[in-house]
Amino acid sequence: MILFKEKKSTLATIVTLSIIGILSFKDTGIFVKEFIAIGKDGSQRSFKTEESVNILKESNRDFIVEKDFKEYSIPKDAILRTEKKSNQYIVKTKNTQLLDKPKGKVIKGLNIGEKIQLGSYQGEYGIFNTEDGMKGYILLEKLEEGKEEIFTIGTSTVHKTLKGEKNSYYVLAKGEPVLIKNFEDDKFTIVNENGEEFKVFKDCINLKNSRYSASRSGLSRRTSIISSIIQNAHKILDKPYVKGGTGERGYDCSGLTYSLYKNNAGIKLNRSSIDQAKNGVEVKKTELIPGDLLFFRTTGRRIGHVGLYIGDGNMIHASSSQRKVVVTPIDADYYNKRYVTARRIIK
């Protein structure tokens, strides 16, 4: 009889530890490239791209991960954190009760879907705080862990404009932070401040010094402003060319760039193309980033035309010959021959 009790006790301990392990092991990550790691016991393990692991802790440069009950140190540029442990739990079972102690008296009954905050674990129970300020013990098996939306903050390695759904646009600026939501098919899913999603190949993003954020406010002001300018430039494609126009009836070339910067960045450029060439700082044509202005001479030696660089070798501009706002390659023969300079307004 004593032997039976000991076996039952051992089984209960195993079950309890399993429950605690499942509920407390919620930081997870996914490999963004193949990696061979050496475990603390000297064992070697190969990880495949998109393989999932538990993240135990992190330092400035590395994650300590667990796989098959062994620990490995992995550099941050090899893993994207996809889920972070949350102290919020949700009641999932009928007749769940808040107790004064394990197997003790009922303080109150809890409803399915009710949210509670974990204080600490105690065996197969947890000590929780309810939304109405009460504290007590709840059996862990009656709960599920709440989800916390998190983003990994990586760094862009390129200057590039991305197109999302519903004609949304996002500008990657080299060296600027990006919010990463997921990784699949060799592409990162990144988001802007509005939660709109964009896909980009992994080579465009560096995770080496990545960190995480629980909000979408981790983007730089520069990235947000340039993205807004490019997005709104696309919205006015096919609007009519109107000499002297700044938007009410249409645009001329400098009226387009003037209105885009004024309305989206609060920056008041000079009004004419020749005078806009005095705004900002000069940049080489080989170093253009989206949002830069390009200037051309259309008659004689004087600057007479300006366009907005949007990335991938293209500009948006109000074309007098086509009588509307259009996209044109900056190396199109006509413009390539007449190129004068480029200016960066937002540094």
C-alpha positions in Angstrom: 0.0 0.0 0.0 2.9 2.3 0.9 4.6 1.4 -2.4 1.4 2.4 -4.3 1.3 5.8 -2.6 4.9 6.4 -3.5 4.3 5.6 -7.2 1.2 7.8 -7.2 3.1 10.6 -5.6 5.9 10.3 -8.2 3.4 10.4 -11.0 1.7 13.5 -9.6 5.1 15.2 -9.3 5.9 14.5 -13.0 2.5 15.7 -14.1 2.9 18.9 -12.0 6.4 19.6 -13.4 5.1 19.0 -16.9 2.3 21.5 -16.4 4.7 24.1 -15.0 7.1 23.5 -17.8 4.4 23.9 -20.5 3.1 27.1 -19.0 6.4 28.8 -18.2 8.2 27.9 -21.5 6.6 30.5 -23.7 9.5 32.6 -25.2 9.9 31.1 -28.6 12.0 31.9 -31.7 12.5 30.7 -35.2 15.8 30.2 -37.1 16.2 32.5 -40.1 19.2 30.6 -41.4 20.9 27.2 -40.9 23.2 27.1 -37.8 25.4 24.5 -36.1 25.5 25.0 -32.4 27.6 23.5 -29.6 25.6 22.6 -26.4 26.8 23.2 -22.8 27.6 19.5 -22.6 29.7 19.7 -25.7 27.2 18.1 -28.0 26.7 19.4 -31.6 23.4 20.1 -33.2 22.4 21.4 -36.6 19.4 23.8 -36.7 17.4 24.3 -39.9 15.9 27.5 -41.3 12.4 28.1 -39.9 13.0 25.6 -37.0 11.3 26.6 -33.8 13.0 26.7 -30.4 12.3 27.8 -26.8 14.2 30.9 -25.7 15.4 30.7 -22.1 17.2 34.0 -21.8 19.3 36.5 -23.8 22.3 38.7 -23.6 23.2 41.7 -25.8 24.5 39.4 -28.6 23.0 35.9 -28.0 20.0 33.9 -27.1 20.2 30.8 -24.9 17.7 28.3 -26.4 16.4 24.9 -25.4 15.8 22.0 -27.8 15.2 18.4 -26.7 16.1 19.3 -23.1 19.6 20.7 -24.1 20.8 24.3 -24.0 22.6 26.1 -26.8 24.0 29.7 -27.2 22.8 31.1 -30.6 23.8 34.6 -32.0 20.9 36.9 -32.4 21.3 37.3 -36.1 20.3 33.6 -36.5 17.0 33.7 -34.6 13.8 35.8 -34.8 11.9 36.0 -31.5 8.3 35.2 -32.3 6.6 34.9 -28.9 7.4 36.3 -25.5 6.3 35.0 -22.2 3.3 36.8 -20.8 2.1 37.0 -17.2 -1.5 37.2 -18.4 -3.6 34.1 -18.3 -7.2 33.4 -19.4 -9.7 31.1 -17.8 -10.6 28.3 -20.2 -12.6 25.9 -18.1 -16.1 26.0 -16.4 -16.2 26.1 -12.6 -12.7 27.5 -12.3 -12.3 28.8 -8.8 -10.0 31.3 -7.0 -8.9 29.7 -3.7 -7.4 30.9 -0.4 -4.8 28.1 -0.6 -4.2 25.0 -2.8 -7.3 22.8 -2.4 -8.6 25.4 0.0 -11.8 27.5 0.4 -13.3 29.3 -2.6 -12.8 33.0 -2.7 -14.8 33.5 -5.9 -15.8 31.7 -9.1 -14.3 32.7 -12.4 -15.9 32.9 -15.8 -14.5 31.5 -19.1 -12.5 34.2 -20.8 -11.7 36.1 -17.7 -8.2 37.6 -17.6 -5.9 37.2 -14.6 -2.3 38.1 -13.8 0.2 35.5 -12.6 2.2 36.3 -9.5 4.2 33.1 -9.0 3.9 29.3 -9.4 3.3 26.9 -6.5 3.2 23.3 -7.6 0.2 22.6 -9.9 -1.3 26.0 -8.8 -0.4 29.6 -9.5 -1.0 32.6 -7.4 -3.0 35.1 -9.4 -4.5 38.6 -9.2 -7.9 39.2 -10.7 -9.1 42.3 -12.6 -11.2 43.3 -9.6 -8.2 43.3 -7.2 -8.6 39.8 -5.6 -5.7 37.4 -5.0 -5.6 33.7 -4.7 -4.7 30.2 -6.0 -5.9 28.7 -9.3 -5.3 25.3 -10.7 -3.0 25.8 -13.7 -4.6 23.2 -15.9 -7.8 25.3 -16.0 -6.0 28.2 -17.7 -4.3 29.1 -20.9 -1.6 31.7 -21.3 -2.7 35.0 -22.9 -1.0 36.2 -26.1 1.2 39.2 -26.2 1.9 40.8 -29.5 5.6 41.4 -29.8 8.0 42.6 -32.5 11.7 42.1 -33.0 13.4 45.4 -33.8 16.0 44.7 -36.5 18.0 47.1 -38.7 17.6 47.7 -42.4 20.6 47.0 -44.6 19.2 48.7 -47.7 17.4 51.6 -49.1 14.2 50.2 -50.6 10.5 50.9 -51.0 8.1 48.0 -50.2 4.6 47.6 -51.4 1.9 46.0 -49.2 -1.7 45.3 -49.7 -4.3 48.0 -50.6 -1.6 50.2 -52.2 0.3 50.7 -48.9 4.0 51.6 -49.1 6.9 51.4 -46.6 10.4 52.8 -47.0 13.4 50.8 -45.7 16.2 53.3 -44.9 19.6 51.8 -44.4 20.6 51.8 -40.7 17.1 52.6 -39.5 15.0 50.2 -37.2 12.3 48.0 -38.5 9.6 46.1 -36.6 9.6 42.4 -37.6 6.5 40.2 -36.9 7.4 36.9 -38.6 9.7 34.9 -40.9 8.6 32.5 -43.6 9.8 31.4 -47.1 13.1 33.4 -46.6 11.2 36.6 -46.1 10.6 38.7 -43.0 7.1 40.2 -42.4 7.6 43.7 -41.1 4.9 46.2 -39.9 4.5 49.9 -39.8 2.9 52.0 -37.0 -0.6 51.3 -38.4 -0.1 47.5 -38.4 0.1 47.2 -42.1 2.3 44.3 -43.2 5.1 44.1 -45.8 7.3 41.3 -47.0 11.1 41.7 -47.5 13.9 39.2 -48.2 16.0 38.4 -45.2 19.2 39.8 -46.7 17.6 43.3 -46.3 17.4 43.0 -42.5 20.1 42.6 -39.9 19.2 41.0 -36.5 22.7 41.2 -35.0 21.8 43.7 -32.3 18.0 43.1 -32.3 15.8 43.7 -29.3 12.0 43.3 -28.9 9.1 45.7 -28.5 5.5 45.1 -27.3 4.3 48.1 -29.3 4.5 49.5 -32.8 6.1 52.7 -31.7 9.7 51.6 -32.2 10.1 53.1 -35.7 12.2 56.2 -36.3 10.5 59.4 -37.1 12.6 59.6 -40.3 11.2 56.2 -41.5 7.6 57.2 -40.7 7.9 60.6 -42.5 9.6 59.2 -45.7 7.1 56.3 -45.8 4.2 58.8 -45.6 5.6 60.9 -48.4 6.1 58.0 -50.7 2.7 56.5 -49.9 0.9 59.8 -50.6 2.9 60.3 -53.8 1.5 57.1 -55.1 -2.0 58.2 -54.2 -1.8 61.2 -56.6 -0.6 59.3 -59.6 -2.6 60.2 -62.8 -3.6 63.6 -61.3 -3.5 66.3 -64.0 -0.6 68.5 -64.7 -1.5 72.1 -64.0 1.1 74.8 -64.2 1.5 76.4 -60.8 -0.7 73.7 -59.2 -0.1 72.4 -55.7 -3.0 70.0 -55.5 -6.4 71.6 -55.6 -6.8 71.2 -59.4 -3.5 69.4 -60.1 0.2 69.8 -59.9 3.3 71.1 -61.7 6.6 69.4 -60.9 7.7 71.6 -58.0 4.1 72.0 -56.8 4.0 68.2 -56.3 7.2 68.0 -54.2 6.3 71.2 -52.4 2.9 69.8 -51.3 4.2 66.3 -50.4 6.8 67.7 -48.0 4.6 70.3 -46.6 1.6 68.0 -46.0 3.5 64.9 -44.8 6.6 66.3 -43.1 5.7 69.8 -42.1 8.7 71.0 -44.2 8.2 74.0 -46.5 10.4 73.8 -49.5 11.2 76.6 -51.9 8.4 76.8 -54.5 10.2 76.5 -57.8 12.4 73.6 -59.0 15.5 75.8 -59.4 15.0 77.1 -55.9 14.2 73.7 -54.4 17.7 72.6 -55.6 19.0 74.8 -52.8 17.0 72.9 -50.1 18.5 70.0 -48.1 21.9 68.6 -48.9 23.4 67.3 -52.1 23.7 63.6 -52.6 25.3 61.5 -55.4 23.0 59.8 -57.8 24.5 56.4 -56.8 23.5 57.1 -53.2 19.8 58.0 -53.6 17.2 56.9 -51.1 13.4 57.1 -51.4 12.3 60.7 -50.6 15.3 62.4 -52.3 14.6 65.0 -55.0 16.2 64.8 -58.5 16.7 67.9 -60.7 16.9 68.1 -64.4 17.5 70.8 -67.0 14.8 70.7 -69.6 15.6 73.9 -71.5 19.1 75.4 -71.7 21.3 75.1 -68.6 18.8 76.1 -66.0 17.1 73.5 -63.8 13.6 73.3 -64.9 12.2 70.0 -63.6 12.1 68.1 -60.3 11.0 64.6 -59.4 10.7 62.5 -56.2 12.8 59.4 -56.0 10.7 56.4 -54.8 13.3 53.6 -55.0 14.2 50.9 -57.4 15.4 53.4 -60.0 12.1 55.2 -60.3 10.7 58.7 -59.6 7.2 60.1 -59.3 6.8 63.5 -61.0 4.3 65.8 -62.7 5.1 65.5 -66.4 4.2 68.5 -68.6 4.5 66.3 -71.7 2.2 63.6 -70.4 -0.1 66.1 -68.7 -0.3 64.1 -65.5 1.6 62.7 -62.5 3.5 59.6 -63.6 6.3 57.1 -62.6 9.4 57.2 -64.7 12.8 55.5 -64.5 15.4 58.1 -63.6 17.8 56.6 -66.2 15.3 56.9 -69.0 17.2 58.4 -71.9 15.6 61.8 -71.8 16.1 62.3 -68.1 19.5 60.6 -67.9 20.9 63.2 -70.4 19.4 66.1 -68.5 20.2 65.1 -64.9 21.9 67.9 -62.8 21.8 67.0 -59.1 19.9 65.4 -56.2 19.1 66.8 -52.8 18.2 65.0 -49.5 15.6 66.9 -47.5 15.3 64.5 -44.5 18.7 63.6 -43.1 
